[in-house]
Amino acid sequence: MLTVIGEALVDVVQRSSGIEAHVGGSPLNVAVGLARLDHPVQFIGRYGRDAYGDSVAAHLRSSSVMVPLPPDEKPTSVATAQIDDDGAATYVFDLAWELPGLAARLPLMLQGATLLHTGSIATALEPGAAEVLAAVEHAHPSSTISFDPNCRPSIITDVDYARTQAERFVALSDIVKASDEDLEWLYPGIDPTESARRWLTLGGNEGPALVVVTRGSLGPWGITRAGETQIPAPSVNVVDTVGAGDSFMAALLSAIVDHGLDGAQNRDALRAMPTETLAAIMDHATRAAAVTVSRAGANPPTRAELNHGVA
């Protein structure tokens, strides 16, 4: 069983032509991506007893993602984008992020979990961020931990705080993925690959086995204890980039699970991963992201689509 913990939200896009609403949230997108790649996965997050919450639950269940927590009494989190006639967007966020009582439920919900993924708003916005950190600490002795900071500077504006939070999670993680934009914001003036090299050292022997940096058209770059590698980005007709990083993250984790490297008992094998294996895993993840950008919205590929190169 794979577990994703983090925020679910609804993106409401307001244009002169009308209003559109889409279910989103980086961790939620990763959960859907893993499920479409045929992995049993549960999503631990919150949403309200409202119409937007109903759409979140329906979206998760339509991809066979298990949802162990019921809706709560707070409104579902919403990100509203006002698009002007020139295409520029102005965002307003109405977010509620807390998981009260989660600690008492963790032993049951994480029983048998071989991998726990988290990131983005969920790991930085209080009070929920403290509950997520406690979940990671609970899962660490038995599960592979993965983390994607997926920074949101418009929400978490204090970069010093965001950096401290990210480093706390990195030090507890086995697998870390970040975009070059994330790292440039967290560590201004430092090459993102240099920041990733430093992240590999956080946590000492208990820290990351690998760190991957996505770099858009430059293709991803990654580092393990064995060395560094990079692969080119494929040529693709881009419709939009919504959810591309989340599809990459889901496929990266999927490939690691397919290699039998999930679970704390495989931590040493994961840390011994050669760069050739990392390159193959990154290629798999890059192809998944390429499918996603070739069509509208956060719409990750199924395993059949990825295997047959369907866009």
N, C-alpha and C positions, 0 to 999 in steps of 0.2 A: 504494500500500500504506500502510495506517495501522498504527501500532505503539503498543501500550500496554505499559508496564513497571511492575510493582508486585506487591503481595502477593496470593496466593490463600490462603484459609483456609476452614475448615469451622466453621460455627456449630452447636454442639450445645446444644439447649434441653432442660433437664431439668425436667419438671413431675411433680406427684404422679400424673398419668395416664400418664406414660411419657416416653420420650426421642425427640426428633426431631433430625435432622441435615440441614443445608442448606449447599450451597456458597456462599461469599461472598467478601468482600474488595472494597473500592471499585474499584481498578483492574480487577480481573477483571469486575466488573459493567459497567463502562464498555465493556470489550472486547466483551462479549456484546451490550450495547445497540447498539454500532456495527454488529456483524455482522447483527443482526436488522433493521437499517435498510439492509441490502444493501451494506455497504462491505466490501471485502477487508481483513481485520485480523488481526494476529498479536499474541499475548500472550506477553510475556517475563516469566516469574516462576518460582517454585520450588514444588515439592510432592514428597512422599516416595513411596517404593515401598511403599505400604500401602493399606489399603482406602479411607481418606479421600482419598489421592492419586488412586486410580483414579476416585473420584467427581468430583474436580476435572477430570481429563482428559476424562472422559465428558461432563461438563456443557459444557465449552468446545467440544468437537467436535460436540456435538448442535446447536450454533448456528453451526457452520462457522467457528469461530475457529481459526486456525493456531497450533500450539504448537511452536516450534522447539527448545525445550530439553527434554531427557528428565527423568524424575524423578531425584532424588538419594537419598542414603542417610540423610538426616535425616528425622525424622517430619514429616508434614504439619502445618502450623500449625493450631491449634484455639482457638476462643473458646467457652468453656463458660458458659452462662447457667443459673443455678439460679433457677427461678420459684417464689416461695412462694404460699400460698393467697390472698394479697391481690393477686397480680399483680406484685409488686415483684421485680426481677431483680438478682441478684448475679453478677458476671462474674469468671471466671478465665481468663487467657490463657496459652497455651503456644505461643510464637512462635519461629520460626527464620527470620531474614531475612538472607540473603547469596547472592550470585551469583558465586562464585569463577570466575575465568577469563573473565568476561564481556567485559572490555576487548579481548581477543584476537579475540573472535567478532563484535564490533560492526561492523567494516567489511562483513562479509558479511550479517549479520542486518538492518542498517539500509540496505543498498543499495536504492535506489528508494523509501525511505520518505518520504512527503510530509508526514507529521504524526506527532509523538511525544507521547503523553499519559502523565502520571504523577501521583502524589499520595499522600496519606494516610500510612499507616505506612511505606511503602516509602521515603519521602523524609525520614524522621525517625529511624528505628531503625537503628543501626549493627550490624554493619559494612556492611550492604547499602546504606544511604543514600548512602555515598560512591561506591559503584559506580553508583548511579542518577544521581547528579550528573555523574559522568564520562560516562555515556551521553548525558545532555542536552547537555553541552558538545560531545560528538562530533557529535550530530545537528544542532545549532543552525545551522551554515552552510548546510545544505540543506533542513531540515525546519521546518515550523511546530511550535512547542512549546506545549503546554497543560498547565495545572497546577491541581489542586484540593487544598488542604491537608487537607480532611476530617479535622480534628484529632481525636485520640483521647486526651483528658486522662487517662484511666485507664491508658494505656500509656506515653505520653510525658508525664510529670508536671511536668517543668521547663519552665515557660512561656517563660522567657528563651531557653532553647535552642531550643524549638519556633519561637519568633518569628524567631530568627536563621536557622534552616533554611528556614522558609517564605520569608523575604525573599531568600535566595540563589536559590531556584527562581523566584520572581516576577520577579526582575531578568533572568532568562534566558528568560522566557516571553513568548509573543505573546498568548495567551488565558488568562485566569485566572478561575476561578469559586470562590466561597467562600460559605458560609452566614453569615447574621448571627450565629449562635452561634459559629462559628469565629472571626470577627473580634472578637466581644465577649470571648472567652477570650484571644485573642492580645493585644488592646489594651483592657484593662479601663477602663471609664469614657469611652470614645470612641465616638461614633456610628459604626456599621459603614460607612455610606456615606462618612464622612470618612476612615476607614482605607482604603477602596477608592480614593478620590481620591489618597491618598498612594502607594498601590501603583502607580497608573498612571504615576507619575513615577520609579519605581525603574528603574535600568538606562539612564536617559537615552534617547537615540535608539534603543537596542537593547532597551528595555524593552517592557512590554505595550502592545498595540494596544487592548485592551479588558479591562475587569474587570466581572464580573457578580456581584451579591450576591443569593442566594435568601433570601426572608424569609417562608416559609410562607404563611399566609393573606393576607399583604399583597401577595404577588406579587413577582416579581423586579425588581431595579433594576440598571441598567448604565450604564457610562461609557466613552466613547471619546475620542479627541483632539478630536472634533467637538462633544461635549456629553454630556448625561445624559438618560436616558429610563427609564420604568418602565411595567409593564403589570399589570393586575389578575390575581389568581389565579382560575381558573375554579371554578365551584361543582361539587363532586363528592362522592359518598358514599365516605368513606374507610374502607377495610378495615384497612390498616396503612400506615405510611410507610416500610417497609423498602425500601431501594434507590431511593427517589424522587430523591434528589440525584444519584445515579449515572445514572439514566435522563435527567434534565435535562442532565447533562454530555454524555452520548453524543449526544443529539439536538441540543444546541448545536453540537457539533463536526460532526455530520452536515450541518446546515444550512450551516455555513461551507464544508464541502467541496462541497456542492451548488451554492454560489455561486462555485465555482472559486477560492477564496481560500486554499487550502492550498498549502504549499511555500514555501521561503524566497524564491523569485523573485516571490511575490505579497505579500511583507511590506509593501511600500509601499501597495498597494491595500487591504490589511487595515487598516493604520493610518489610511487615508483614509475608512474606513467611516462613512457618515452615520448619525445616530441612528435615522432611519426604518428602515434596514436592520437595525440592531441590535434594534429593537423587534420586527420581524418574526421574527428569529431566536430571540429570547427567547420569543415566543409559541409557536413551533414546539416549543421545548424544554419549555415549561410544559405543553403538551398531552400530551407524552410522559410527563412526571411524573404528570399527572392520571390517565392510563391505569394507570400502575404502582400508585398508591395506591388505585385502585379494586378491586384484586385482591390476594390474599395473596402476601407474599414479594417478593423482588427479581426481578420478572418483567416486564422491559421490553417495549414493544410492537414488533411488526414494522412495516415501512414500510406494508404494506397496512392494518394495524389503525389506524395513525396517520392515514393518508390518508382512511380511511372512518369515523373516530371510534368505532372499536369499543373497548369497555371490557371 
